[in-house]
Amino acid sequence: MVLVEKEQKAGGSQMPEIRPFRGWRYNPEKTGDLARVYAPPYDVISKKEREAFYRRHAHNVIRLILGKERKGDDALHNRYTRAAKFLRDWKASRVLVREASPAVYVYAQDYREKGRVLPRMGFMAAMRLDERLVMRHENTLAKPKEDRMALLKEVKTNLSPIFGLFEDPSGGVQKRLRESMRRRPSVDVTIDGVRHRLYVEQEKGRIEKLAQAMRRKPLFIADGHHRFEVACQFRKWMRSRNPGAVSPGWDTVMTYFSDCLHNPFTIYPTHRLVRLPKEMKNPLAVLEPLGELVKVPSLAVLLVKLEKPLSGDARPYVFGVYRRKEGFFLFYLNDRVTASLRKDPVGRLEPAALHEKVLKPCFGIGAIEKSESIDFTRDPKEACDRVRKGEFDAAFFLRPTALHEMLAVAKKGLKMPQKSTYFYPKLLSGLVFHGLEEDP
């Protein structure tokens, strides 16, 4: 889809240009069971899980997205150069094969929530990089961007897609995707209880109709802020090395698009683990002037109270707190504190309230990127275990952020606090790769 110059100048709600591309995909004749070669995005994989993916299959995508460091690594031999070699070797041996003609990749996921099966669908295409037309809600960190840039310079391939959302009140895009899903999927695997299906759409007429249906629909990034910014940095780097190049692949980034008005989107909270100042003997006493602490008997009871997002001005801001000696508490901010919250979409968020009114003034935790006094986990049991082991002094539990809160922040051009959203299910890495130095 090419946006005409008149529309670009007019501004307003626009979608960046999207293009089909000739993706690289795993060849089941070489790999066998495809479920064994895929993995989640690199940034949700623990060291223990990385080892498991390494053992799962010799061609698991983990070797590309999150390779191991080795003793003696240097500028010429390291996990990034090894990833590039794996990629070259797998192409040469036909472990990976390239699509015969450009395609968009329709991607359906079925997952369970509270006893129901929820279907989510979207599609992957190459999105032309245009920072003006992509709405973001999250600040990024320097170290992850340095890591992804070092990898991208070596592999020159998008190994995982950006996760993007758009709003389509008419449901026209969903209709187009269902047409592509009438055939047999090219990939159909179930991993950790989630069914993943991939349909390769190469019919030019259908691709053009899909592109037309996507016009004037701004994109919101749900996951992949670091990858998007790195893609923009990589484009600049490649332009400096290839002056005068026309319509190169590195001017795009592989992106997954899904209509957030017609698909389910489960968002989990990310909980905070905190190290307290050494001189602080009773942190609960520090919290008491800010609100009410209500003792609860167990983690299970606490999580039930935090199950649903904040909704409506009348509902109090509430967090869970765990201390090894004192146990579990619900912590309600009082009216004086909540009245002093910023009134913009970020200031009203519970993660922002926790950081600005509790963690920063009470415990001195300011810039998260530079602080060793805070860590994050989505697993509440892990949070408790790490407090019991003495790694951290307290755990703070949050409710999930609502999708409409994220969209409101992005539409205002604001940024949420770090780790405010965890979208589930994650998109698989390895379903398709987008080479950035190849003809479309």
Buried (B, 14 or more C-beta within 10 A) or exposed (E): BEBEEEEEEEEEEBBBBBBBBBBBBBBEEBBEEBBBBBBBBBBEBEEEBBEEBBEBBEBBBBBBBBBEEEEEBEEEEBBBBBBBEBBEEBBEEEBBBEBEEBBBBBBBBBBEEEEEEBEBBBBBBBBBBBEEBBBBBBEBBEEBBEBBBBBBBBBBBBBBBBBBBBBBEEEBBBBBBEBBBEEEBBBBBEBEEBBBBBBBBBEEEBBEBBBEBBEEBBBBBBBBBBBBBBBBBBBEBBBEEEEEEEEBBBBBBBBBBBBBBBBBBBBBBBBBBBBBBEEEEEBBEBBEEBBBBBEBEEBEEBBEBBEEBBEEEEEBBBBBBBBBEBBBBBBBBBEEBBEEBEEEBBEBBBBBBBBBBBBBEBBEBBEBEEBEBBBEBBEBEBBBEBBEEEEBBBBBBBBBBBBEBBBBBBEEEBBBBBBBBBBBBBBBBBBBBBBBEBEB
